[in-house]
Amino acid sequence: MNMSLVGRQLELTEPIKAHIEAAIGTLKKYNLDIIAVRVAVSADERGGKKGFSVEFSINLPHKNTIVVKQKDKDVYAAVDLAIERTQKVLRRHSDKIKAHKAIKVSEFANLSIPDELDDNFDIDSEMDEIVPMELDLYKPLDIEEALNMLKESNKQFYIFNDKDDKTRVLYKRKDNRYGLY
């Protein structure tokens, strides 16, 4: 994880840097493969009151950058509040990833089907065997047979396999003739 600490209108002392680095270290427990963390600490003085602003920018793979901003009168308090909010966001993201699990085929067979759907499907949970079926679509045809099938239907084109096992397309042209790919 790349880490960058920036101080604006403020000199970052070693104790402040150590506190920020320790706070960032707590983010590793979420196992999110954090690419980079950028922390910007700035001093604000408005209306005679001193305050500090802390901004965490966290780059995660397959997700947009997470930005958390926090203001407080004390630098340490601002860092602590910002890290709490960051932990909350990362915890939610981590939980979302952990909750999204693929269902195994063996578990899928054991799922119960609601009664209203059970009437429409005849599923035998004891049978796990898949039986392949040969469709008429995959049987090779002569071009004349495909042409007759296209003429009998109201379709614009017909896709078939010829005797050489090539996939062919027979289509109606605008001039009432037929084309073949």
Kinemage of the C-alpha trace (Angstrom):
@kinemage 1
@onewidth
@group {chain A} dominant
@subgroup {mainchain}
@vectorlist {calphas} color= white
{ca met a 1} P 0.000 0.000 0.000
{ca asn a 2} L 1.381 3.375 -1.007
{ca met a 3} L 0.972 6.079 1.601
{ca ser a 4} L 1.306 9.804 1.133
{ca leu a 5} L 1.061 12.418 3.917
{ca val a 6} L 0.669 16.080 2.979
{ca gly a 7} L 0.479 19.112 5.277
{ca arg a 8} L -1.060 22.344 4.031
{ca gln a 9} L -0.385 25.490 6.029
{ca leu a 10} L 0.878 23.089 8.684
{ca glu a 11} L 4.166 21.404 9.484
{ca leu a 12} L 3.562 17.695 10.070
{ca thr a 13} L 5.571 16.694 13.116
{ca glu a 14} L 6.782 13.155 13.758
{ca pro a 15} L 4.101 12.435 16.435
{ca ile a 16} L 1.328 13.540 14.011
{ca lys a 17} L 2.816 11.395 11.225
{ca ala a 18} L 3.109 8.403 13.581
{ca his a 19} L -0.522 8.846 14.681
{ca ile a 20} L -1.744 8.985 11.061
{ca glu a 21} L 0.359 5.963 10.048
{ca ala a 22} L -0.974 3.960 12.994
{ca ala a 23} L -4.528 4.936 12.034
{ca ile a 24} L -3.927 3.844 8.426
{ca gly a 25} L -2.466 0.579 9.693
{ca thr a 26} L -5.853 -0.300 11.179
{ca leu a 27} L -7.354 -0.353 7.651
{ca lys a 28} L -5.385 -3.483 6.709
{ca lys a 29} L -7.697 -5.716 8.732
{ca tyr a 30} L -10.412 -5.477 6.057
{ca asn a 31} L -8.229 -7.322 3.490
{ca leu a 32} L -9.324 -5.085 0.627
{ca asp a 33} L -5.985 -4.797 -1.175
{ca ile a 34} L -5.759 -1.024 -0.734
{ca ile a 35} L -3.645 0.430 -3.530
{ca ala a 36} L -2.873 3.866 -2.104
{ca val a 37} L -3.847 6.163 0.758
{ca arg a 38} L -3.351 9.909 0.533
{ca val a 39} L -3.824 11.999 3.668
{ca ala a 40} L -3.982 15.773 3.462
{ca val a 41} L -3.955 17.718 6.742
{ca ser a 42} L -4.583 21.459 6.575
{ca ala a 43} L -4.847 24.200 9.166
{ca asp a 44} L -7.819 26.551 8.897
{ca glu a 45} L -8.319 29.814 10.716
{ca arg a 46} L -11.669 31.459 10.284
{ca gly a 47} L -13.125 34.127 12.470
{ca gly a 48} L -10.190 33.951 14.851
{ca lys a 49} L -10.804 30.233 15.541
{ca lys a 50} L -8.188 27.647 14.694
{ca gly a 51} L -9.256 24.338 13.234
{ca phe a 52} L -7.849 21.435 11.300
{ca ser a 53} L -9.148 19.593 8.296
{ca val a 54} L -8.156 16.008 7.453
{ca glu a 55} L -8.893 14.338 4.109
{ca phe a 56} L -8.360 10.628 3.427
{ca ser a 57} L -8.320 9.498 -0.233
{ca ile a 58} L -8.242 5.712 -0.564
{ca asn a 59} L -7.798 3.904 -3.878
{ca leu a 60} L -9.263 0.395 -4.073
{ca pro a 61} L -9.162 -1.981 -7.025
{ca his a 62} L -12.451 -2.301 -8.952
{ca lys a 63} L -13.971 0.619 -7.018
{ca asn a 64} L -13.862 4.374 -7.258
{ca thr a 65} L -11.688 6.371 -4.885
{ca ile a 66} L -13.120 6.741 -1.383
{ca val a 67} L -12.743 10.265 0.018
{ca val a 68} L -13.458 11.120 3.666
{ca lys a 69} L -13.156 14.684 4.968
{ca gln a 70} L -13.296 15.687 8.622
{ca lys a 71} L -12.848 18.974 10.488
{ca asp a 72} L -12.107 19.484 14.169
{ca lys a 73} L -10.345 21.834 16.580
{ca asp a 74} L -7.638 19.245 17.319
{ca val a 75} L -5.527 17.439 14.695
{ca tyr a 76} L -5.589 14.126 16.554
{ca ala a 77} L -9.353 14.278 17.034
{ca ala a 78} L -9.866 15.091 13.336
{ca val a 79} L -7.679 12.114 12.323
{ca asp a 80} L -9.526 9.795 14.724
{ca leu a 81} L -12.967 10.887 13.477
{ca ala a 82} L -11.886 10.566 9.847
{ca ile a 83} L -10.431 7.100 10.404
{ca glu a 84} L -13.658 5.952 12.133
{ca arg a 85} L -15.700 7.075 9.144
{ca thr a 86} L -13.217 5.432 6.771
{ca gln a 87} L -13.379 2.170 8.705
{ca lys a 88} L -17.172 2.243 8.484
{ca val a 89} L -17.064 2.662 4.689
{ca leu a 90} L -14.443 -0.073 4.247
{ca arg a 91} L -16.298 -2.440 6.595
{ca arg a 92} L -19.480 -2.028 4.542
{ca his a 93} L -17.568 -2.637 1.318
{ca ser a 94} L -15.842 -5.688 2.821
{ca asp a 95} L -19.154 -7.111 4.075
{ca lys a 96} L -20.703 -6.600 0.649
{ca ile a 97} L -17.876 -8.557 -0.969
{ca lys a 98} L -18.068 -11.363 1.606
{ca ala a 99} L -21.865 -11.621 1.337
{ca his a 100} L -21.707 -12.081 -2.441
{ca lys a 101} L -20.909 -15.775 -2.781
{ca ala a 102} L -21.521 -18.060 -5.696
{ca ile a 103} L -23.791 -21.007 -5.025
{ca lys a 104} L -22.319 -24.417 -5.701
{ca val a 105} L -24.283 -26.804 -7.889
{ca ser a 106} L -24.688 -29.242 -5.004
{ca glu a 107} L -26.137 -26.479 -2.822
{ca phe a 108} L -28.401 -25.308 -5.641
{ca ala a 109} L -30.007 -28.748 -5.896
{ca asn a 110} L -30.921 -28.590 -2.206
{ca leu a 111} L -32.672 -25.215 -2.423
{ca ser a 112} L -36.375 -25.322 -1.722
{ca ile a 113} L -38.760 -24.169 -4.410
{ca pro a 114} L -41.801 -22.091 -3.397
{ca asp a 115} L -45.100 -23.957 -3.740
{ca glu a 116} L -46.424 -21.670 -6.463
{ca leu a 117} L -43.395 -22.449 -8.615
{ca asp a 118} L -43.271 -26.136 -7.705
{ca asp a 119} L -46.565 -26.738 -9.549
{ca asn a 120} L -45.056 -25.455 -12.798
{ca phe a 121} L -41.849 -27.502 -12.670
{ca asp a 122} L -41.336 -31.186 -12.276
{ca ile a 123} L -37.942 -31.361 -10.610
{ca asp a 124} L -36.620 -34.611 -9.242
{ca ser a 125} L -33.927 -33.793 -6.685
{ca glu a 126} L -32.618 -37.362 -6.843
{ca met a 127} L -31.629 -37.003 -10.482
{ca asp a 128} L -28.360 -35.139 -11.038
{ca glu a 129} L -27.730 -36.450 -14.549
{ca ile a 130} L -27.878 -34.118 -17.552
{ca val a 131} L -29.181 -35.712 -20.723
{ca pro a 132} L -28.092 -33.977 -23.958
{ca met a 133} L -30.674 -33.732 -26.730
{ca glu a 134} L -30.122 -33.530 -30.464
{ca leu a 135} L -32.030 -30.617 -31.950
{ca asp a 136} L -33.225 -30.469 -35.534
{ca leu a 137} L -31.341 -27.182 -35.859
{ca tyr a 138} L -27.986 -28.954 -35.674
{ca lys a 139} L -28.741 -31.618 -38.275
{ca pro a 140} L -27.036 -30.894 -41.604
{ca leu a 141} L -29.334 -29.769 -44.417
{ca asp a 142} L -29.056 -29.415 -48.153
{ca ile a 143} L -29.372 -25.894 -49.486
{ca glu a 144} L -32.626 -26.871 -51.255
{ca glu a 145} L -34.132 -28.124 -47.956
{ca ala a 146} L -33.163 -24.891 -46.208
{ca leu a 147} L -34.624 -22.875 -49.103
{ca asn a 148} L -37.946 -24.752 -48.837
{ca met a 149} L -38.037 -24.168 -45.058
{ca leu a 150} L -37.385 -20.432 -45.573
{ca lys a 151} L -40.106 -20.186 -48.244
{ca glu a 152} L -42.644 -21.908 -45.949
{ca ser a 153} L -41.941 -19.506 -43.088
{ca asn a 154} L -42.357 -15.739 -42.909
{ca lys a 155} L -38.778 -15.262 -41.691
{ca gln a 156} L -36.221 -13.057 -43.424
{ca phe a 157} L -33.324 -15.484 -42.974
{ca tyr a 158} L -32.577 -19.056 -41.977
{ca ile a 159} L -29.377 -20.327 -40.322
{ca phe a 160} L -28.394 -23.941 -40.839
{ca asn a 161} L -25.445 -26.351 -41.080
{ca asp a 162} L -24.791 -27.734 -44.545
{ca lys a 163} L -23.501 -31.207 -45.420
{ca asp a 164} L -19.887 -29.958 -45.154
{ca asp a 165} L -20.611 -28.954 -41.516
{ca lys a 166} L -20.369 -25.247 -42.318
{ca thr a 167} L -22.767 -22.783 -40.747
{ca arg a 168} L -24.674 -21.060 -43.547
{ca val a 169} L -27.218 -18.238 -43.732
{ca leu a 170} L -29.930 -18.183 -46.357
{ca tyr a 171} L -31.776 -14.855 -46.631
{ca lys a 172} L -34.499 -13.111 -48.652
{ca arg a 173} L -33.340 -10.188 -50.731
{ca lys a 174} L -35.396 -7.100 -51.596
{ca asp a 175} L -35.683 -8.178 -55.235
{ca asn a 176} L -37.505 -11.417 -54.123
{ca arg a 177} L -34.428 -13.530 -54.741
{ca tyr a 178} L -32.419 -15.422 -52.153
{ca gly a 179} L -28.855 -14.931 -50.936
{ca leu a 180} L -26.517 -17.427 -49.295
{ca tyr a 181} L -23.555 -16.854 -47.001
